[in-house]
Amino acid sequence: MNEIFVYCKTCNKKVKAVILTKHNKERDESTGSYKRYGMVRILQHNIGFRKNCDNTSQIKALVESDFTDDNGVMI
């Protein structure tokens, strides 16, 4: 089971997600590198003391990239 980090669209926190599928590589003309998108399922996560975010939806996200932001999320 491959896991990556993405940002939750509900609570805007960095959360783990499981890669479901991978699409073909696409060339990013602005950076000259390749990126691969795919479908991921967000895992249930905490948003505070004894509170969970219910967003466990499937989203399209970057699953392979040469670049990451300061939090380790692929950009």
C-alpha positions in Angstrom: 0.0 0.0 0.0 1.7 3.2 -1.2 1.0 6.3 0.9 1.7 9.9 0.1 0.9 13.2 1.8 -1.7 15.6 0.4 -3.6 18.6 1.8 -7.2 17.9 3.0 -9.7 20.2 1.2 -11.9 20.4 4.3 -9.5 21.2 7.1 -6.4 22.3 5.0 -4.1 20.0 7.0 -1.3 17.8 5.6 -2.7 14.2 5.8 -1.8 10.7 4.5 -3.5 9.3 1.5 -3.4 5.9 -0.2 -2.7 5.8 -3.9 -5.5 4.0 -5.8 -4.5 4.5 -9.4 -1.7 6.2 -11.4 -2.2 8.1 -14.7 0.3 8.6 -17.4 3.3 10.9 -16.9 2.7 14.5 -18.1 5.5 16.9 -18.9 5.4 20.2 -17.1 6.6 22.9 -19.5 7.3 25.5 -16.9 9.8 23.4 -15.0 10.8 20.9 -17.7 10.2 17.9 -15.5 7.6 15.1 -15.5 4.7 14.8 -13.1 2.3 11.9 -12.6 -1.2 12.4 -11.3 -3.4 9.7 -9.8 -6.5 9.0 -7.7 -5.9 8.9 -3.9 -8.2 8.2 -0.9 -7.6 10.5 2.0 -7.3 8.6 5.3 -9.2 9.7 8.4 -7.3 12.2 10.4 -7.5 14.4 13.6 -8.2 18.1 13.5 -7.9 18.8 17.2 -8.3 17.2 20.6 -10.7 14.2 20.2 -12.0 15.5 16.9 -11.7 13.8 13.5 -12.2 15.2 10.0 -14.8 13.1 8.2 -13.4 13.9 4.7 -12.1 10.5 3.4 -12.9 11.3 -0.2 -11.1 10.3 -3.4 -9.3 13.1 -5.1 -6.9 13.6 -8.1 -3.5 14.4 -6.7 0.2 14.4 -7.7 1.6 10.9 -6.9 5.0 11.4 -8.5 7.0 14.6 -8.7 10.5 15.9 -8.4 9.5 18.8 -6.2 8.0 19.0 -2.7 7.0 22.0 -0.6 8.2 22.7 3.0 5.8 20.2 4.5 6.8 17.3 2.2 3.8 17.5 -0.1 4.4 17.1 -3.8 4.0 20.2 -5.9 
